[in-house]
Amino acid sequence: MAYVDAHCHLYEYREGDLERFSRIKMLAVSEDLVSSRRVLELGDNWDNIYPCLGVHPWNVGKVPRQQVSEVMGLIEKSEVPCIGEIGLDRRFVPHTYPEQLELFRSFLKLARDLDLAVNVHAPGAWGDAVEELRRSDVDKALIHWYTGPPELLEQIREHGYLISINPAIKIQKKHREVAAIAPTSILLTESDGPYKYRGMDLDPTMVGDVIEELATIKRMSREELREIIYTNFMRLLK
Ligand SMILES: [Zn+2]
């Protein structure tokens, strides 16, 4: 049973690193046109890498419109299973929120039309993101590194969406609380590597630690939990 990293910025790693991750099934996200092209290449070269193309909400206003259209064109003509990293962010970049919303909606429409999964970033905008997913009628969605309101988890479950748990679970109280109450049927593991968080160098090989933490919290065996996570992952990609 493979480990799962459902949200990773793999294009930032060197070729030599990828061998280390070859036993992990990974969703490789993009942030702009250049990373989308690189992620496509990674997907072609590695069986364990599933490409997600998109424009990150932090890049709204930075990536020219023409390049956004090119990313959308790539999504249409290449057979990627997933669009991302896309989303809404009121926490780190509140000033571009109206433009983020417009772009998020265009990507969700594309996901709906092509029946693709979406890999979503939503700090400070958790409820809005779920509402947009629901309204756009997208049915395969992952909300990554979820630290949103616990009461939203029930809605996420009802719509068949998933959330991913980051290695930060070790030190981030809010994330632990989410993991404790979220049903295992909506959980995935992720790294968001190579992002740095409070002294942690996040890396795909840490998904094993996430499984261990989750298994303890859920009082399950690691194997049992790994199997559930793997099944959830394949559900997102079908
Ligand atoms: Zn990310």
Boltz pocket constraint, residues with backbone or C-beta under 6 A from the ligand:
constraints:
  - pocket:
      binder: B
      contacts: [[A, 7], [A, 9], [A, 29], [A, 85], [A, 121], [A, 192]]
      max_distance: 6.0
